[in-house]
Every structure is written in structure tokens, then in C-alpha cells.
């Protein structure tokens, strides 16, 4: 049995083929961008909290 060409794809079929081929990579890129942004914001909060804690700490030592 020989596979025969069925002709050109309908424009809707072409669009669907492109979405199925490249869509997962686009979604993955968006997820990575959002996660990096969230991690960067979390690091900035942690750094700010650490700086604030360092300013409010008092050294223990002999008083008076």
C-alpha cells in the first residue's frame, strides 16, 4: 500500500498544526518567565527582611 498525498491543508488545519507544534514551547517559556519573576521577587523580599533584621539587632555585650 502506497501512501498518497491528500492535497494542501485547509487554513484552519494549518493553524491547528502550527499551534500543536509550537504551542507547548511557548507555554513553557511563559511558565519559566513567571517562575523566574516570582523567585526574583521572593529573593528581594528575603534580602530586605535580612537587612531589616540586621538593623534592628542589638549586639549583646556588657552594659554600663
MARLUM-980841 format. One record per residue: residue in three letters; x, y, z of N, C-alpha, C in turn. Coordinates in steps of 0.1 Angstrom, whole numbers, plus 5000, padded with zeros to 4 digits. Layout:
// MARLUM-980841
alaXYZXYZXYZ
...
END
This chain:
// MARLUM-980841
unk500949885000500050005000500950125000
unk500650214991501450344990500650454995
unk501250535004500550655010500450754999
unk499350814997499150914987498951054994
unk499451154987499251294992497851334990
unk497251395001495851425000495551574997
unk496651644993496451784989496851885000
unk496652004998497052105008496152105019
unk496652155030495752165042494952285042
unk493752275048492852395049493552495059
unk493352625057493952725066493752695081
unk492552645085492352615098493252495103
unk493352395094494252285097495752335098
unk496152425090497452475091497752545104
unk496752625108496852695121496852605132
unk496052495132496052395143497352325143
unk497952295132499252225131500352305138
unk500352435134501352525140501152545155
unk499952555160499652565174500152435181
unk499852325176500252195182501752175182
unk502352235172503852215171504552305180
unk504152435180504952535188504352575201
unk503052555203502352595215502952545228
unk503352425229503952375242505152455245
unk505952485235507252555238506952705242
unk505952765236505552895240505052905255
unk504152805258503652795271504752775281
unk505752685278506852655287507652785289
unk507952865279508652985280507953085289
unk506653095288505853185297505953135311
unk505853005314505852955327507252985333
unk508352965326509652985331509853135334
unk509353225326509453365328508753405341
unk507453355343506753385355507453335368
unk507953215367508653155379509953225382
unk510653265372511853345375511553475381
unk510453545376510053675382509653655397
unk508853545399508453515413509653485422
unk510553405417511753375425512553505428
unk512753585418513453715420512753805430
unk511453805430510753885440510853835454
unk510853695455511053635468512453665473
unk513453655465514853685469514953825474
unk514253925467514354065471513654085485
unk512554015487511854025500512753965511
unk513353855508514253795518515453885521
unk516053945511517154035513516754155521
unk515554215518515054325525514754285540
unk514254175542513954125556515254105564
unk516254055557517554025563518254165567
unk518154255558518754395561517954455572
unk516654445573515854505584516254435597
unk516354305597516754235609518154275614
unk519054295604520454335608520454475614
unk519554565610519554695615518854695629
unk517954605632517254615645517954535655
unk518854445652519554365662520454455670
unk520554425683521454495692522554395696
unk523754435696524854345700524754315715
unk524954195719524954155733526354185738
unk526354255749527654285755527454345768
unk528554375775528354435788527854575787
unk526854605796526254735796526654805808
unk526854935806527155015818528455045821
END
